[in-house]
């Protein structure tokens, strides 16, 4: 580990080594636009293991050659006059927000709220806030409690919108705002932790990788030496899959994100049966629901240095786990999270 770092720090400023620098993990991280303010670091105090050399750090997903982008004529955004208007149900980006995930404990005045809005005690019309985030105080930009407790998608403004880059409904759009550290754990390979305190509802980063078809994902599973290991890195973009959808891209098998060899730091986040993160589907342009983002948010306050974890099988019914035949359990992936509520197996 130290030898590889020495090579980077003492030699990778030389132009003659440009080809080598493309394969250097530290050089890849330094190309991130946010590196100077929110750096990614790599630490190993456990052994001499390195991140596999064929892995490449990236700060956004890429599409396989057969994944075509949505045609420009189908891209739409909101036409809000002011950035603040993007908090309310009148913003077209929020047209699909479910009603039970909109209002929260400390961002409204306690009056009853209808789909059309409400009146305050003086008879003034108050618009209904529909976006997913707190809008005031220290928690501005953090997910509201009702959203954190749900598995509902998050709808945000985006580059096709009339609002500006400081629109309060562009949290994931603006990218990671936290320094993270990839570190070697004692018994579970690489992990990730924050180097600053993280607050409940705070955005961590997206899960990134190569966006591929379901057919290609299955082919890669079949080629993997251990298919279950491959599934650790494959995430299906199936939040909006619907056989009755008017969009043919949502009727068929969903696309998948493969982060095994091309991804960001969140690729190294480990599983826990008692996690401190949850992953949410985030939608920008509604025409791109089939390639929605996968965004990590903190579901509780996380002190600096605590390992970041999420539940790999969040939402899957595991009530029959204890009744499984012991022979079948032998083929299941054993969980090493060590939490009090550990289920014993991943799948």
MARFIKE-25120 format. One record per residue: residue number from 1; residue in three letters; y, x, z of N, C-alpha, C in turn. Coordinates in steps of 0.2 Angstrom, whole numbers, plus 5000, padded with zeros to 4 digits. Example, Ala and Ser with C-alpha at 12.3 -4.5 7.8 and 13.67 -1.06 7.14 Angstrom:
BEGIN
SITE pos code n_north n_east n_up ca_north ca_east ca_up c_north c_east c_up
SITE   1  Ala    4972   5066 5039     4978    5062  5039    4984   5066 5039
SITE   2  Ser    4989   5064 5035     4995    5068  5036    5000   5064 5039
//
This chain:
BEGIN
SITE pos code n_north n_east n_up ca_north ca_east ca_up c_north c_east c_up
SITE   1  Unk    4994   5004 5000     5000    5000  5000    5006   5004 5000
SITE   2  Unk    5007   5009 5005     5012    5013  5005    5013   5018 4999
SITE   3  Unk    5007   5020 4996     5008    5024  4990    5010   5020 4984
SITE   4  Unk    5008   5014 4984     5011    5010  4978    5019   5009 4979
SITE   5  Unk    5021   5008 4985     5028    5007  4986    5032   5013 4985
SITE   6  Unk    5029   5019 4987     5032    5025  4985    5033   5026 4978
SITE   7  Unk    5028   5024 4974     5029    5025  4967    5035   5020 4964
SITE   8  Unk    5035   5014 4967     5040    5010  4965    5047   5012 4967
SITE   9  Unk    5048   5014 4973     5055    5016  4975    5058   5023 4973
SITE  10  Unk    5053   5027 4971     5055    5034  4969    5055   5035 4961
SITE  11  Unk    5051   5031 4958     5051    5032  4951    5053   5026 4946
SITE  12  Unk    5053   5020 4949     5054    5015  4944    5062   5014 4942
SITE  13  Unk    5066   5018 4944     5072    5018  4941    5073   5022 4934
SITE  14  Unk    5068   5025 4932     5067    5030  4926    5066   5025 4920
SITE  15  Unk    5070   5026 4915     5069    5022  4909    5062   5023 4906
SITE  16  Unk    5059   5029 4907     5053    5031  4903    5047   5027 4906
SITE  17  Unk    5048   5024 4912     5043    5020  4915    5044   5012 4914
SITE  18  Unk    5047   5010 4909     5049    5003  4908    5042   4999 4907
SITE  19  Unk    5037   5002 4904     5031    4998  4903    5027   4998 4909
SITE  20  Unk    5027   5003 4913     5024    5002  4920    5028   4997 4925
SITE  21  Unk    5034   4997 4924     5038    4993  4929    5036   4985 4927
SITE  22  Unk    5034   4984 4921     5032    4977  4920    5026   4974 4924
SITE  23  Unk    5022   4979 4926     5016    4977  4930    5017   4979 4938
SITE  24  Unk    5023   4980 4940     5025    4982  4947    5027   4976 4950
SITE  25  Unk    5023   4974 4956     5025    4967  4959    5032   4968 4962
SITE  26  Unk    5034   4973 4965     5041    4974  4967    5046   4973 4962
SITE  27  Unk    5045   4976 4956     5050    4976  4951    5050   4968 4948
SITE  28  Unk    5044   4965 4948     5044    4958  4946    5049   4954 4951
SITE  29  Unk    5048   4955 4957     5052    4951  4962    5059   4953 4962
SITE  30  Unk    5061   4959 4960     5068    4961  4959    5071   4957 4954
SITE  31  Unk    5068   4954 4949     5071    4951  4943    5073   4944 4945
SITE  32  Unk    5070   4941 4951     5072    4934  4953    5080   4934 4954
SITE  33  Unk    5083   4929 4951     5090    4928  4952    5092   4928 4959
SITE  34  Unk    5088   4925 4963     5090    4925  4970    5088   4930 4975
SITE  35  Unk    5086   4936 4972     5083    4941  4976    5088   4944 4981
SITE  36  Unk    5094   4946 4979     5098    4949  4983    5100   4945 4989
SITE  37  Unk    5100   4938 4989     5102    4934  4994    5096   4932 4998
SITE  38  Unk    5090   4930 4995     5084    4928  4998    5078   4932 4995
SITE  39  Unk    5077   4938 4998     5072    4942  4995    5065   4940 4997
SITE  40  Unk    5061   4942 4993     5053    4941  4994    5051   4948 4996
SITE  41  Unk    5047   4949 5001     5045    4955  5003    5037   4955 5004
SITE  42  Unk    5034   4961 5003     5026    4961  5004    5025   4966 5009
SITE  43  Unk    5021   4964 5014     5019    4968  5019    5011   4968 5021
SITE  44  Unk    5008   4974 5022     5001    4974  5024    5001   4979 5029
SITE  45  Unk    5000   4977 5036     4998    4982  5041    4991   4981 5044
SITE  46  Unk    4987   4978 5040     4980    4976  5042    4975   4982 5038
SITE  47  Unk    4976   4983 5032     4972    4987  5028    4975   4990 5022
SITE  48  Unk    4971   4993 5018     4974    4996  5012    4974   4992 5006
SITE  49  Unk    4973   4985 5007     4972    4981  5001    4979   4979 4998
SITE  50  Unk    4979   4979 4991     4984    4978  4987    4983   4971 4984
SITE  51  Unk    4989   4967 4982     4988    4961  4978    4986   4963 4971
SITE  52  Unk    4981   4960 4969     4977    4962  4962    4982   4963 4957
SITE  53  Unk    4981   4969 4954     4986    4972  4949    4987   4967 4943
SITE  54  Unk    4983   4962 4941     4984    4958  4936    4988   4952 4937
SITE  55  Unk    4990   4951 4944     4994    4946  4946    5001   4947 4944
SITE  56  Unk    5005   4942 4942     5012    4943  4940    5016   4938 4944
SITE  57  Unk    5021   4940 4948     5026    4936  4951    5031   4933 4946
SITE  58  Unk    5033   4927 4947     5037    4923  4942    5041   4918 4947
SITE  59  Unk    5047   4916 4944     5051    4912  4948    5052   4905 4945
SITE  60  Unk    5047   4903 4940     5047    4897  4937    5040   4896 4933
SITE  61  Unk    5038   4890 4932     5032    4889  4929    5033   4890 4921
SITE  62  Unk    5027   4891 4918     5028    4892  4911    5023   4887 4908
SITE  63  Unk    5024   4885 4902     5019    4880  4898    5015   4884 4893
SITE  64  Unk    5008   4882 4893     5004    4885  4888    5006   4883 4882
SITE  65  Unk    5004   4886 4877     5007    4885  4870    5005   4878 4867
SITE  66  Unk    5000   4875 4870     4999    4868  4867    5002   4863 4871
SITE  67  Unk    5006   4864 4876     5010    4859  4880    5017   4859 4877
SITE  68  Unk    5018   4854 4874     5024    4853  4870    5030   4850 4875
SITE  69  Unk    5036   4853 4874     5041    4850  4879    5043   4843 4876
SITE  70  Unk    5046   4839 4880     5049    4832  4878    5054   4833 4873
SITE  71  Unk    5054   4829 4868     5059    4829  4863    5066   4827 4866
SITE  72  Unk    5071   4831 4864     5078    4830  4866    5080   4823 4866
SITE  73  Unk    5079   4819 4861     5081    4812  4861    5078   4808 4866
SITE  74  Unk    5073   4810 4870     5070    4806  4875    5073   4808 4882
SITE  75  Unk    5077   4814 4882     5079    4816  4889    5085   4812 4891
SITE  76  Unk    5086   4810 4897     5091    4806  4899    5093   4808 4906
SITE  77  Unk    5099   4807 4908     5102    4809  4915    5107   4804 4917
SITE  78  Unk    5109   4804 4923     5113    4799  4926    5120   4801 4923
SITE  79  Unk    5124   4796 4924     5131    4796  4921    5136   4795 4927
SITE  80  Unk    5134   4797 4933     5139    4796  4939    5145   4800 4938
SITE  81  Unk    5151   4796 4940     5157    4799  4939    5159   4805 4944
SITE  82  Unk    5156   4804 4950     5157    4809  4955    5150   4811 4958
SITE  83  Unk    5150   4818 4960     5144    4820  4963    5141   4816 4969
SITE  84  Unk    5146   4813 4973     5144    4809  4979    5140   4803 4977
SITE  85  Unk    5142   4800 4971     5138    4794  4968    5131   4795 4967
SITE  86  Unk    5128   4801 4967     5121    4802  4966    5117   4801 4972
SITE  87  Unk    5120   4799 4978     5116    4797  4984    5114   4790 4984
SITE  88  Unk    5117   4786 4979     5116    4779  4980    5111   4776 4974
SITE  89  Unk    5109   4770 4975     5104    4767  4971    5107   4765 4964
SITE  90  Unk    5114   4766 4963     5117    4765  4957    5115   4771 4952
SITE  91  Unk    5113   4776 4955     5112    4782  4951    5105   4781 4947
SITE  92  Unk    5105   4782 4941     5099    4780  4937    5094   4785 4938
SITE  93  Unk    5095   4791 4941     5090    4796  4943    5085   4793 4948
SITE  94  Unk    5088   4788 4952     5085    4785  4958    5082   4778 4957
SITE  95  Unk    5082   4777 4950     5080    4770  4949    5072   4768 4951
SITE  96  Unk    5068   4773 4952     5061    4772  4954    5060   4773 4961
SITE  97  Unk    5065   4775 4965     5064    4776  4972    5061   4770 4976
SITE  98  Unk    5056   4771 4979     5053    4765  4983    5057   4763 4989
SITE  99  Unk    5058   4757 4990     5062    4755  4995    5061   4757 5002
SITE 100  Unk    5055   4758 5004     5053    4760  5011    5054   4768 5012
SITE 101  Unk    5057   4771 5007     5058    4778  5009    5066   4780 5008
SITE 102  Unk    5070   4775 5008     5077    4777  5007    5081   4777 5013
SITE 103  Unk    5081   4773 5018     5086    4773  5023    5082   4777 5029
SITE 104  Unk    5087   4780 5033     5084    4784  5038    5088   4783 5045
SITE 105  Unk    5085   4786 5050     5087    4785  5057    5095   4787 5058
SITE 106  Unk    5097   4792 5055     5103    4795  5057    5108   4795 5051
SITE 107  Unk    5107   4792 5046     5112    4793  5040    5114   4786 5038
SITE 108  Unk    5113   4780 5042     5116    4774  5041    5119   4772 5048
SITE 109  Unk    5123   4766 5047     5126    4764  5054    5122   4759 5057
SITE 110  Unk    5116   4758 5056     5112    4753  5059    5112   4746 5057
SITE 111  Unk    5116   4745 5052     5117    4738  5049    5111   4737 5044
SITE 112  Unk    5109   4730 5043     5104    4729  5039    5106   4731 5032
SITE 113  Unk    5101   4733 5028     5102    4736  5021    5098   4732 5016
SITE 114  Unk    5101   4730 5011     5097    4726  5006    5098   4731 4999
SITE 115  Unk    5094   4729 4994     5094    4732  4988    5101   4733 4985
SITE 116  Unk    5105   4728 4986     5111    4728  4983    5117   4731 4988
SITE 117  Unk    5115   4733 4994     5120    4736  4998    5121   4731 5004
SITE 118  Unk    5126   4733 5008     5127    4728  5014    5135   4728 5016
SITE 119  Unk    5137   4725 5021     5143    4725  5023    5144   4727 5030
SITE 120  Unk    5149   4731 5032     5150    4734  5038    5153   4728 5043
SITE 121  Unk    5155   4730 5049     5158    4725  5054    5164   4722 5052
SITE 122  Unk    5168   4726 5047     5174    4724  5045    5174   4720 5038
SITE 123  Unk    5168   4719 5035     5167    4715  5029    5168   4720 5023
SITE 124  Unk    5168   4726 5024     5168    4731  5018    5161   4732 5015
SITE 125  Unk    5161   4732 5009     5155    4733  5005    5152   4740 5006
SITE 126  Unk    5146   4741 5008     5143    4748  5009    5138   4749 5004
SITE 127  Unk    5138   4754 5000     5133    4755  4995    5126   4758 4999
SITE 128  Unk    5121   4756 4996     5114    4759  4999    5113   4766 4997
SITE 129  Unk    5111   4770 5002     5109    4777  5000    5102   4777 4998
SITE 130  Unk    5100   4780 4992     5094    4779  4990    5090   4786 4989
SITE 131  Unk    5094   4792 4990     5091    4798  4988    5087   4801 4995
SITE 132  Unk    5083   4806 4994     5078    4808  4999    5081   4812 5005
SITE 133  Unk    5087   4814 5004     5090    4819  5009    5095   4817 5014
SITE 134  Unk    5096   4820 5019     5101    4819  5024    5108   4821 5020
SITE 135  Unk    5113   4818 5022     5119    4820  5018    5125   4823 5022
SITE 136  Unk    5124   4823 5029     5129    4825  5033    5126   4830 5039
SITE 137  Unk    5131   4834 5041     5129    4839  5047    5125   4844 5045
SITE 138  Unk    5121   4847 5051     5117    4853  5050    5111   4851 5046
SITE 139  Unk    5109   4845 5045     5103    4843  5041    5104   4841 5034
SITE 140  Unk    5110   4842 5032     5112    4840  5025    5107   4844 5020
SITE 141  Unk    5105   4841 5016     5100    4844  5011    5093   4844 5013
SITE 142  Unk    5091   4842 5019     5085    4842  5022    5082   4835 5021
SITE 143  Unk    5075   4835 5019     5072    4828  5018    5072   4823 5024
SITE 144  Unk    5073   4817 5023     5074    4812  5028    5067   4811 5031
SITE 145  Unk    5067   4809 5037     5060    4808  5041    5055   4804 5038
SITE 146  Unk    5058   4798 5035     5053    4793  5032    5050   4796 5025
SITE 147  Unk    5054   4800 5022     5051    4804  5016    5046   4809 5018
SITE 148  Unk    5047   4813 5023     5043    4818  5026    5036   4815 5028
SITE 149  Unk    5036   4809 5031     5030    4806  5034    5026   4802 5028
SITE 150  Unk    5029   4802 5022     5026    4798  5017    5023   4803 5012
SITE 151  Unk    5020   4801 5006     5018    4805  5001    5022   4802 4994
SITE 152  Unk    5027   4799 4995     5031    4797  4990    5034   4803 4986
SITE 153  Unk    5035   4802 4979     5039    4807  4975    5046   4807 4977
SITE 154  Unk    5049   4813 4975     5056    4814  4976    5059   4814 4969
SITE 155  Unk    5065   4810 4968     5068    4810  4962    5075   4813 4963
SITE 156  Unk    5076   4818 4958     5083    4822  4959    5086   4822 4952
SITE 157  Unk    5093   4823 4953     5097    4824  4947    5095   4831 4944
SITE 158  Unk    5097   4832 4937     5095    4838  4934    5100   4840 4928
SITE 159  Unk    5098   4845 4924     5103    4847  4919    5105   4842 4914
SITE 160  Unk    5102   4837 4913     5104    4832  4908    5109   4827 4911
SITE 161  Unk    5111   4828 4918     5115    4823  4921    5122   4825 4920
SITE 162  Unk    5127   4820 4921     5134    4821  4921    5136   4824 4927
SITE 163  Unk    5133   4824 4933     5135    4827  4939    5135   4834 4938
SITE 164  Unk    5138   4837 4943     5139    4845  4943    5133   4848 4947
SITE 165  Unk    5133   4855 4947     5128    4859  4950    5128   4858 4958
SITE 166  Unk    5133   4856 4961     5134    4855  4968    5132   4848 4970
SITE 167  Unk    5130   4844 4965     5127    4837  4967    5122   4837 4973
SITE 168  Unk    5123   4833 4978     5119    4833  4984    5112   4831 4982
SITE 169  Unk    5110   4828 4977     5104    4827  4975    5100   4832 4970
SITE 170  Unk    5102   4838 4971     5099    4843  4967    5096   4849 4972
SITE 171  Unk    5093   4847 4977     5090    4852  4981    5085   4857 4978
SITE 172  Unk    5079   4854 4976     5074    4858  4972    5077   4861 4966
SITE 173  Unk    5081   4857 4963     5084    4859  4956    5088   4866 4957
SITE 174  Unk    5091   4867 4963     5095    4873  4965    5090   4879 4967
SITE 175  Unk    5084   4878 4968     5079    4883  4969    5079   4885 4977
SITE 176  Unk    5074   4890 4978     5073    4892  4985    5079   4895 4988
SITE 177  Unk    5080   4894 4994     5086    4896  4998    5084   4900 5005
SITE 178  Unk    5078   4902 5005     5075    4906  5010    5072   4912 5008
SITE 179  Unk    5072   4917 5013     5069    4923  5012    5061   4922 5014
SITE 180  Unk    5057   4925 5010     5050    4924  5012    5046   4931 5012
SITE 181  Unk    5041   4931 5016     5037    4937  5016    5029   4936 5015
SITE 182  Unk    5027   4939 5010     5019    4939  5008    5016   4944 5013
SITE 183  Unk    5011   4943 5017     5009    4947  5022    5001   4947 5022
SITE 184  Unk    4998   4952 5024     4991    4952  5025    4989   4950 5031
SITE 185  Unk    4984   4944 5031     4982    4941  5038    4976   4945 5040
SITE 186  Unk    4974   4944 5046     4968    4947  5049    4961   4945 5046
SITE 187  Unk    4961   4938 5044     4954    4936  5042    4955   4931 5036
SITE 188  Unk    4961   4930 5033     4961    4925  5027    4965   4928 5021
SITE 189  Unk    4964   4934 5020     4968    4937  5014    4975   4937 5015
SITE 190  Unk    4979   4936 5010     4986    4936  5010    4989   4929 5013
SITE 191  Unk    4994   4929 5016     4998    4923  5018    5005   4924 5017
SITE 192  Unk    5009   4919 5019     5016    4919  5018    5020   4916 5025
SITE 193  Unk    5025   4919 5026     5029    4917  5032    5036   4918 5031
SITE 194  Unk    5040   4914 5034     5048    4915  5034    5050   4920 5038
SITE 195  Unk    5056   4924 5036     5059    4929  5040    5065   4926 5043
SITE 196  Unk    5066   4920 5043     5071    4916  5047    5069   4910 5049
SITE 197  Unk    5072   4907 5054     5070    4900  5057    5070   4895 5051
SITE 198  Unk    5066   4891 5051     5065    4885  5046    5066   4879 5049
SITE 199  Unk    5070   4874 5047     5071    4868  5050    5067   4862 5047
SITE 200  Unk    5065   4857 5051     5061    4851  5048    5065   4848 5042
SITE 201  Unk    5061   4847 5037     5064    4844  5031    5067   4849 5026
SITE 202  Unk    5067   4855 5028     5070    4860  5023    5065   4862 5017
SITE 203  Unk    5068   4863 5012     5065    4865  5006    5063   4872 5006
SITE 204  Unk    5056   4874 5004     5054    4880  5005    5054   4884 4998
SITE 205  Unk    5050   4881 4993     5050    4884  4986    5045   4879 4983
SITE 206  Unk    5044   4880 4976     5040    4876  4972    5033   4880 4971
SITE 207  Unk    5028   4877 4970     5022    4880  4968    5022   4881 4960
SITE 208  Unk    5021   4887 4958     5022    4888  4951    5016   4891 4948
SITE 209  Unk    5016   4891 4941     5010    4894  4938    5011   4892 4930
SITE 210  Unk    5005   4893 4927     5004    4891  4920    5002   4884 4920
SITE 211  Unk    5006   4880 4916     5004    4872  4915    5000   4872 4909
SITE 212  Unk    4994   4869 4911     4988    4869  4906    4986   4862 4905
SITE 213  Unk    4982   4860 4900     4978    4854  4899    4972   4853 4904
SITE 214  Unk    4970   4847 4905     4964    4846  4909    4958   4850 4906
SITE 215  Unk    4958   4850 4900     4952    4853  4896    4952   4860 4898
SITE 216  Unk    4958   4863 4897     4958    4871  4898    4957   4872 4906
SITE 217  Unk    4959   4868 4910     4958    4869  4917    4950   4869 4919
SITE 218  Unk    4947   4864 4916     4940    4863  4917    4936   4869 4914
SITE 219  Unk    4939   4872 4908     4935    4878  4905    4936   4884 4910
SITE 220  Unk    4942   4884 4913     4943    4890  4918    4939   4889 4924
SITE 221  Unk    4938   4883 4926     4933    4882  4932    4926   4884 4930
SITE 222  Unk    4924   4882 4924     4917    4884  4922    4916   4892 4921
SITE 223  Unk    4922   4895 4920     4921    4902  4919    4922   4906 4925
SITE 224  Unk    4925   4903 4930     4926    4906  4937    4919   4907 4940
SITE 225  Unk    4918   4913 4944     4912    4915  4947    4911   4910 4953
SITE 226  Unk    4916   4908 4956     4915    4903  4961    4920   4897 4960
SITE 227  Unk    4918   4891 4957     4922    4886  4955    4927   4884 4961
SITE 228  Unk    4924   4883 4967     4928    4881  4972    4934   4886 4974
SITE 229  Unk    4933   4892 4973     4938    4897  4973    4944   4896 4968
SITE 230  Unk    4942   4894 4962     4947    4893  4957    4951   4887 4959
SITE 231  Unk    4948   4882 4962     4951    4876  4964    4957   4877 4969
SITE 232  Unk    4957   4882 4972     4962    4884  4977    4969   4885 4973
SITE 233  Unk    4968   4887 4967     4974    4889  4963    4976   4884 4958
SITE 234  Unk    4972   4879 4957     4973    4873  4952    4976   4867 4955
SITE 235  Unk    4982   4865 4953     4984    4858  4956    4985   4854 4950
SITE 236  Unk    4982   4848 4950     4983    4843  4945    4990   4839 4946
SITE 237  Unk    4993   4838 4941     5000    4835  4941    4998   4827 4939
SITE 238  Unk    4995   4824 4944     4992    4817  4943    4996   4812 4947
SITE 239  Unk    5002   4814 4950     5005    4809  4954    5007   4802 4951
SITE 240  Unk    5008   4803 4944     5010    4797  4940    5005   4795 4935
SITE 241  Unk    4999   4797 4936     4993    4796  4931    4992   4788 4932
SITE 242  Unk    4991   4785 4926     4990    4777  4927    4987   4775 4920
SITE 243  Unk    4981   4773 4920     4978    4771  4914    4982   4765 4910
SITE 244  Unk    4986   4762 4913     4990    4756  4910    4997   4758 4909
SITE 245  Unk    4999   4765 4909     5006    4767  4908    5008   4766 4901
SITE 246  Unk    5014   4764 4900     5017    4764  4893    5017   4771 4890
SITE 247  Unk    5017   4776 4894     5018    4783  4892    5011   4786 4891
SITE 248  Unk    5009   4787 4885     5002    4790  4883    5000   4796 4887
SITE 249  Unk    5005   4800 4889     5004    4806  4892    5002   4805 4900
SITE 250  Unk    5003   4799 4902     5001    4797  4909    4995   4793 4909
SITE 251  Unk    4993   4791 4903     4986    4787  4903    4980   4792 4903
SITE 252  Unk    4981   4798 4900     4975    4802  4900    4974   4807 4906
SITE 253  Unk    4970   4812 4905     4969    4817  4910    4975   4820 4912
SITE 254  Unk    4977   4822 4918     4984    4825  4920    4984   4832 4918
SITE 255  Unk    4989   4835 4917     4990    4842  4916    4989   4845 4923
SITE 256  Unk    4987   4852 4923     4986    4856  4929    4990   4862 4929
SITE 257  Unk    4992   4864 4935     4996    4871  4936    4991   4876 4939
SITE 258  Unk    4990   4881 4935     4986    4887  4937    4990   4893 4940
SITE 259  Unk    4990   4894 4946     4994    4899  4949    4990   4905 4951
SITE 260  Unk    4984   4906 4948     4979    4912  4951    4982   4918 4949
SITE 261  Unk    4984   4919 4942     4987    4925  4940    4994   4926 4938
SITE 262  Unk    4997   4920 4938     5005    4920  4937    5008   4914 4941
SITE 263  Unk    5012   4917 4946     5014    4912  4951    5020   4915 4955
SITE 264  Unk    5023   4911 4960     5028    4914  4964    5024   4915 4971
SITE 265  Unk    5028   4916 4976     5026    4918  4983    5022   4912 4986
SITE 266  Unk    5023   4906 4984     5019    4901  4987    5012   4900 4985
SITE 267  Unk    5010   4904 4980     5003    4904  4978    4999   4907 4984
SITE 268  Unk    5002   4911 4988     4998    4914  4994    4998   4910 5000
SITE 269  Unk    5001   4904 5000     5001    4900  5006    4994   4898 5008
SITE 270  Unk    4992   4899 5014     4985    4897  5016    4985   4890 5018
SITE 271  Unk    4978   4887 5019     4977    4881  5021    4977   4880 5029
SITE 272  Unk    4979   4875 5032     4978    4873  5039    4976   4866 5039
SITE 273  Unk    4972   4864 5044     4971    4857  5045    4976   4854 5050
SITE 274  Unk    4981   4858 5052     4987    4856  5056    4993   4860 5053
SITE 275  Unk    4995   4858 5047     5000    4862  5043    5007   4861 5046
SITE 276  Unk    5011   4866 5043     5018    4865  5045    5022   4863 5038
SITE 277  Unk    5019   4863 5033     5022    4861  5026    5018   4855 5023
SITE 278  Unk    5022   4852 5019     5019    4847  5014    5021   4848 5007
SITE 279  Unk    5017   4846 5003     5019    4847  4996    5021   4840 4993
SITE 280  Unk    5026   4840 4989     5029    4833  4986    5029   4834 4979
SITE 281  Unk    5028   4829 4975     5030    4828  4968    5037   4827 4967
SITE 282  Unk    5041   4831 4964     5048    4831  4962    5049   4830 4955
SITE 283  Unk    5053   4824 4954     5054    4822  4947    5062   4824 4945
SITE 284  Unk    5063   4827 4940     5070    4828  4937    5070   4823 4932
SITE 285  Unk    5070   4824 4925     5071    4819  4920    5065   4815 4920
SITE 286  Unk    5066   4808 4920     5060    4804  4920    5056   4804 4914
SITE 287  Unk    5058   4807 4909     5054    4808  4903    5049   4814 4904
SITE 288  Unk    5049   4817 4910     5045    4823  4911    5041   4822 4917
SITE 289  Unk    5039   4816 4919     5035    4814  4924    5028   4818 4924
SITE 290  Unk    5026   4819 4918     5019    4822  4917    5019   4829 4919
SITE 291  Unk    5025   4832 4919     5025    4839  4921    5030   4840 4927
SITE 292  Unk    5029   4835 4932     5034    4836  4938    5032   4842 4942
SITE 293  Unk    5037   4844 4946     5037    4849  4950    5033   4848 4957
SITE 294  Unk    5030   4853 4960     5027    4853  4966    5031   4857 4971
SITE 295  Unk    5034   4853 4976     5039    4856  4980    5036   4856 4987
SITE 296  Unk    5037   4862 4991     5035    4862  4998    5041   4861 5002
SITE 297  Unk    5040   4857 5007     5045    4856  5013    5042   4856 5019
SITE 298  Unk    5046   4859 5024     5044    4859  5031    5043   4853 5034
SITE 299  Unk    5038   4851 5038     5037    4845  5041    5038   4845 5049
SITE 300  Unk    5040   4851 5051     5043    4852  5058    5047   4858 5058
SITE 301  Unk    5050   4860 5063     5054    4866  5064    5049   4872 5064
SITE 302  Unk    5050   4877 5061     5045    4883  5060    5049   4889 5062
SITE 303  Unk    5047   4892 5068     5051    4898  5070    5050   4904 5065
SITE 304  Unk    5054   4909 5065     5054    4915  5061    5047   4918 5062
SITE 305  Unk    5043   4920 5057     5037    4924  5058    5031   4920 5058
SITE 306  Unk    5032   4913 5060     5026    4909  5060    5023   4908 5053
SITE 307  Unk    5016   4909 5052     5014    4908  5045    5015   4901 5042
SITE 308  Unk    5016   4901 5036     5017    4894  5033    5011   4892 5030
SITE 309  Unk    5009   4886 5031     5003    4883  5029    5004   4876 5027
SITE 310  Unk    4999   4873 5022     4999    4866  5021    4991   4864 5020
SITE 311  Unk    4990   4858 5020     4983    4855  5020    4981   4855 5012
SITE 312  Unk    4976   4859 5011     4974    4859  5004    4971   4852 5001
SITE 313  Unk    4969   4848 5006     4966    4841  5004    4970   4836 5008
SITE 314  Unk    4976   4836 5008     4981    4831  5011    4980   4825 5008
SITE 315  Unk    4978   4820 5012     4977    4813  5009    4970   4811 5007
SITE 316  Unk    4966   4816 5007     4959    4814  5005    4955   4812 5011
SITE 317  Unk    4951   4807 5011     4947    4804  5016    4942   4809 5018
SITE 318  Unk    4942   4811 5024     4936    4816  5027    4932   4813 5032
SITE 319  Unk    4932   4806 5033     4929    4803  5038    4922   4804 5038
SITE 320  Unk    4919   4805 5032     4911    4806  5032    4909   4813 5033
SITE 321  Unk    4914   4818 5034     4912    4825  5034    4907   4827 5039
SITE 322  Unk    4907   4823 5045     4903    4825  5051    4896   4823 5049
SITE 323  Unk    4895   4818 5045     4889    4815  5043    4885   4818 5037
SITE 324  Unk    4888   4823 5035     4885    4827  5029    4879   4830 5031
SITE 325  Unk    4874   4830 5026     4868    4834  5027    4869   4841 5028
SITE 326  Unk    4866   4844 5033     4867    4852  5034    4866   4856 5028
SITE 327  Unk    4862   4854 5024     4860    4858  5018    4866   4858 5013
SITE 328  Unk    4870   4852 5013     4876    4851  5009    4881   4855 5012
SITE 329  Unk    4882   4855 5018     4887    4859  5021    4887   4867 5020
SITE 330  Unk    4881   4869 5018     4880    4876  5017    4884   4878 5011
SITE 331  Unk    4885   4873 5006     4888    4875  5000    4896   4873 5000
SITE 332  Unk    4898   4871 5006     4905    4869  5006    4909   4875 5008
SITE 333  Unk    4916   4875 5007     4920    4880  5008    4922   4880 5016
SITE 334  Unk    4920   4885 5020     4922    4884  5027    4929   4886 5028
SITE 335  Unk    4932   4882 5033     4939    4883  5035    4940   4888 5040
SITE 336  Unk    4945   4892 5040     4946    4897  5044    4953   4897 5048
SITE 337  Unk    4956   4891 5047     4963    4890  5050    4963   4891 5057
SITE 338  Unk    4958   4889 5061     4958    4891  5068    4962   4885 5072
SITE 339  Unk    4965   4880 5069     4969    4875  5073    4964   4871 5077
SITE 340  Unk    4967   4868 5082     4963    4863  5087    4960   4858 5083
SITE 341  Unk    4963   4855 5078     4960    4850  5074    4956   4852 5068
SITE 342  Unk    4954   4858 5068     4951    4860  5062    4945   4856 5060
SITE 343  Unk    4944   4854 5054     4939    4850  5051    4932   4854 5050
SITE 344  Unk    4933   4860 5050     4927    4865  5049    4926   4867 5042
SITE 345  Unk    4928   4862 5037     4926    4864  5030    4933   4861 5026
SITE 346  Unk    4934   4865 5020     4939    4863  5016    4937   4857 5011
SITE 347  Unk    4931   4858 5008     4928    4853  5003    4921   4855 5002
//
